[in-house]
Amino acid sequence: MEKIGFINLNKPTGITSHGAAQKLKKITGIRRIGHSGTLDPMASGVLVMAVGKATKLVEFLRKDDKTYEAVIRLGVTSDTYDATGQITETPPPVPIPSGAQIRSAIEQFAGEIEQMPPKFSAIKVKGTPAYKLARDGKEVELKPRKVTIHEIKLVEFRHPLVSIKVKCSAGTYIRSIAHDLGQRLKTGAVLDALHRTQAGDFDIKDSVELDDVTEENWQEYLLPVQAGVSHMEVFKADEDTAQKVSRGIKVPVADKLAEGPIAIFGPKAELLAIGEFDPDKKLLKPIKVLAAQTPLPPRDKPGPEQPQKD
């Protein structure tokens, strides 16, 4: 039976998210492994790995809340907005800001803000990732995007390092916060270190180190697919309905269901599919099927044609 589920990985620094997936493929022997919420090589922390058919659920994982611990270095800027990039400017000496000044500047990021993504990012420009265009020396035109900073606070300031904690919406670039903070303080700044402690329903305290995952124990860290749909409304299907859902057939429902994705479970508490509800027709439509299709019952073969009587 194919293994399916999620691994809450604490990605180490120095490896891409794709590289982490490749390592897990070698360890598990499973070819289909994906990840949700890419982390840069310099960043560490929660990286949700989807194993087997759970890759179908990646787009439905709760991504609205992410929490980071970050270290920002004042006094320098780079083309990538972090310490791995090429130094672009060393700002003229200015008085070292006080902790109160830094705290005040940081608090201005709270709420819904417009943020300019780094040109070295995975955002696509006419189908090409921006970082590829930037590496080729081509002009990259990005537009500001609205993001929400639910909470941001100063943890520690020891010049030139500023430690912060950020809880934000998906799509937020902490590198851009570092860059913008440097602009506000007139000191320049880059992101020096980044650690993601929470992504949706997955927390760092429940994660596993990549070096601790082996061929012998990886299944111990495999979380059931239910871990990825706990934020969804649940629809429980009986045997007949489950067979229809497994074939992608719309099914009628008596009660009104919520907007957004709905987790459809079978009579044995197995996750069959993700569906969406049509309130006008009162139909539940499977939009992503996980269950293996149940073969249709054989039709009765017609007997030999009988001669007609006059």
Protein Blocks (a to p, Z undefined) as FASTA:
>chain_A
ZZeddddddddehiafklmmmmmmmmnopabdcdehiadfkbgcjddddehjllmmmmmp
cfkbccddddddehiacfkopakbccfbdcdddddddfklmmmmmmmmgcjddddddfbb
cbdeehiafklmmmnopacdddddddddfbacdfbdcdfbdcddddddehiafklmmmmm
mmmnonopadfbdcdfbghjbcfklpccfklpcfklmmmmmccfklmmmmpccddddfkl
mmmmmnopacddfbdcdedjdddddfkopafbdcdddfklopacdfbdfbdcdddddddd
ddddddddZZ
